[in-house]
Every structure is written in structure tokens, then in C-alpha cells.
Amino acid sequence: MKAIVFDEPGDESVLRLGEAPTPALREGCVRIAARAAGVNRADLMQRQGLYPPPPGASKLLGLELAGEVIEVADDVQTWSPGDRVMALVSGGGYATEAVVHAGSVMRVPDRLSFAQAAALPEAMLTVYRNVFQLGALPRGGAALVHGGGSGIGTATIQLVKAWGATCIVTAGSAEKCGRCLELGADAAANYREDDFAQTVADATDGRGVDVVLDSIGGPYLEKNLASLAIDGRLVIIGLMGGARAEIPLGPMLVRRLRVIGSTLRALPDETKAEIVQGFLADFGEALESGTIGPVVDRVLPLGEAAAAHRVMKASDHFGKIVLEIA
Ligand SMILES: NC(=O)c1ccc[n+]([C@@H]2O[C@H](COP(=O)([O-])OP(=O)(O)OC[C@H]3O[C@@H](n4cnc5c(N)ncnc54)[C@H](OP(=O)(O)O)[C@@H]3O)[C@@H](O)[C@H]2O)c1
């Protein structure tokens, strides 16, 4: 099959459209003819040799895809050839075919193209897992997400608002802050100019947020904790700013704060299936009706994966970058 491959880790130029072995169908899985794949920040790290795939996962790049089911294992009853689906994978999205655990697959709403659908699984399910399952955001509560213009950020704004909660974001420019507000965010801090803890205090009448979804890490730790309400949860899903910081234990103890680390990729298939089922139970209707949906910055052909990575590295995008697979 065709796939984006690279011989050695490196910059974007190592990526090329080549051949990879077609994966064998396994128990509990379906084979999908991929028509589009979402690009994620983790793909850039994997390409650089900094984020190896978990044991047993495809070594190819790509954590999500959309396409058509073309083969189903004997023990799978939930899917049939011809179904239009989108799926979370622990690798192998940047290819013409993927073999995916049936529990990680979701039906594509009729109104969405494959390119739009491929922008959904990783961002929506990551936010669902971390803000709603681990962070337990209550209806009417408040959340802060960093990088409001990212795939994760645009998904967070939509899910938090659909949940009836307040969403505060950070972003690196007035333009991105404005687009986050248009998408539904209640307040936005330009992290290059504003103190986001102050923005949170202003937007919550000094109470703080119930959940912070953080992908920056070390440099934001203290202000993230300061932004939390009593009993608040800081869920760390990325370390774009650095991996070390000193934790002020005093306020943590007095205000009963919790810090949670979380990654989706290496979770067992059964846990991913529970996340998918939870997401569909809580947000399936909103997804069908279009209350929530993909925010696609641009769609590029699979062969232009290197260009897609360059756009993401420069943070020139708002929402998701998608690769279309001919
Ligand atoms: N643990 C997990 O399971 C999991 C799963 C999915 C994603 N993630 C993580 O979530 C993060 C977002 O992923 P993505 O694929 O959505 O990436 P993305 O679209 O490339 O987003 C990264 C965003 O971060 C913003 N940013 C950079 N520095 C910032 C700072 N100091 N403060 C606030 N925002 C900043 C960037 O835009 P501006 O600077 O222009 O605002 C950009 O919008 C990544 O760290 C990724 O690894 C983790």
C-alpha cells in the first residue's frame, strides 16, 4: 500500500510517499480504505524520533483517519463493508489502508466529508477523555484550555460550550483569540501579552476554573494551579514548553488541587472503546446535528505531508490540518 514513510528521523524533508506492507486483519478489527488522515502535533515529534509508537502499534505516522470499511474480522458484528467511518489509531493513519480495533471506530455523520471526519477522532476523544472523564467538568462549570486555536483547543471550545460550561482559552495572537471567541469561547488571553491567570479570575468572578487542559507543561504549572478553583483538576496532556517545574505544594494542599498526567495513544483498546462510547453517549447527538463539528484549517494531498508538518510547526493553522488520500 502507499504510505508516508521516512528512513531516519529528522526534519520535514525526511518524509516521502512510498510503499509499506499492508497490515494483516486481526481479531476484533476492521480494515479501512483510508480517504483522509488528520495531522497531530505528536506526528511531528514521532518524525523527529522523540515519540516512538507504543509496542504493537504501526510504525507509520498518523493517529486518526476516515474512510470506508472494506473487510471485517469474523468476530466483529458492529461494522460492515461499505460503512463510512472515522477512527482513532495508535499509528498508521498516513496510509491508504489501516487495520483498526472495532471499538475505536465511529460512524461518519452523513453531512461530513471524509476530510472533515478525519479531523475529529483524536481531538474530540482526547478532550472528552481529559476534560470530561478525568477532569469531570460539571455542567455549568468552567474550563481553561491552552492553545485555543489548536486541534485540541477548537474541540475543547465546542465540547465545553455544548456541555453548558464556560470556556476560557489562551492563544498567541489577537487574531487567534478573536477566532476562538467567534467559535464560542467566553474569554481569551493572548499569552504573549496577557496574564492568563488574571483573565481566568476576571471571567469567573475570582472563583477559578474546575479544569485546566494543559499542553505547555513546566512554564505554565504555577499559573495553571493559580487558575484552578477549590478542588480543581489540572490535566497535563503535552509538554510543548518544557517538562520540569517546581510544584507549590502549599496551595495544592490548602485548595485540594489535583494534577493528572494523561496520554491517549498507549491506552488499551478496551479503554479506548469506553472513551468512544462515552463520547457518543454525551456528544453523539451534538455531532449528528452539527452543534459540534470539525474545524478544518486546510486539506493537503497525502504526498504533501511535509508541507503539512511545516504549517503545524509554525502554528500557522487554526483548527486541524488534514491529508487527503486519493
Ligand atoms: N496526551 C494526549 O493524549 C494528547 C493527545 C492529543 C494531543 N496532545 C497534545 O495537545 C497539544 C495540542 O495538540 P494539537 O495536535 O492540537 O496541536 P496544534 O494544533 O499544533 O496546537 C498547538 C497549539 O499550541 C499553541 N501554543 C504554542 N505555544 C503556546 C503557549 N506558550 N501558550 C499557549 N498556546 C501555545 C499554538 O498556537 P499559537 O501559539 O499560535 O496560539 C498551537 O495552536 C500538543 O501538545 C499535543 O501533543 C496530547
The ligand as an ORCA input file, in Angstrom:
! r2SCAN-3c Opt
* xyz 0 1
  N      -1.740     13.324     25.841
  C      -2.540     13.071     24.811
  O      -3.196     12.034     24.774
  C      -2.641     14.056     23.702
  C      -3.494     13.814     22.612
  C      -3.602     14.793     21.606
  C      -2.852     15.964     21.704
  N      -1.999     16.135     22.750
  C      -1.175     17.360     22.874
  O      -2.011     18.507     22.782
  C      -1.272     19.588     22.220
  C      -2.046     20.156     21.054
  O      -2.052     19.204     20.001
  P      -2.607     19.556     18.554
  O      -2.375     18.372     17.696
  O      -3.955     20.146     18.685
  O      -1.529     20.643     18.107
  P      -1.553     22.010     17.336
  O      -2.809     22.146     16.531
  O      -0.273     22.153     16.627
  O      -1.570     23.051     18.519
  C      -0.536     23.543     19.277
  C      -1.034     24.934     19.731
  O      -0.357     25.420     20.845
  C      -0.302     26.857     20.752
  N       0.778     27.290     21.624
  C       2.122     27.186     21.435
  N       2.786     27.695     22.491
  C       1.845     28.111     23.380
  C       1.897     28.729     24.662
  N       3.069     29.016     25.251
  N       0.739     29.018     25.290
  C      -0.451     28.723     24.729
  N      -0.568     28.150     23.495
  C       0.575     27.846     22.838
  C      -0.114     27.105     19.264
  O      -0.655     28.256     18.694
  P      -0.371     29.791     18.985
  O       0.948     29.843     19.710
  O      -0.340     30.483     17.662
  O      -1.533     30.204     19.815
  C      -0.966     25.975     18.654
  O      -2.304     26.421     18.436
  C       0.111     19.015     21.852
  O       0.998     19.279     22.900
  C      -0.162     17.528     21.761
  O       0.994     16.749     21.951
  C      -1.892     15.215     23.734
*
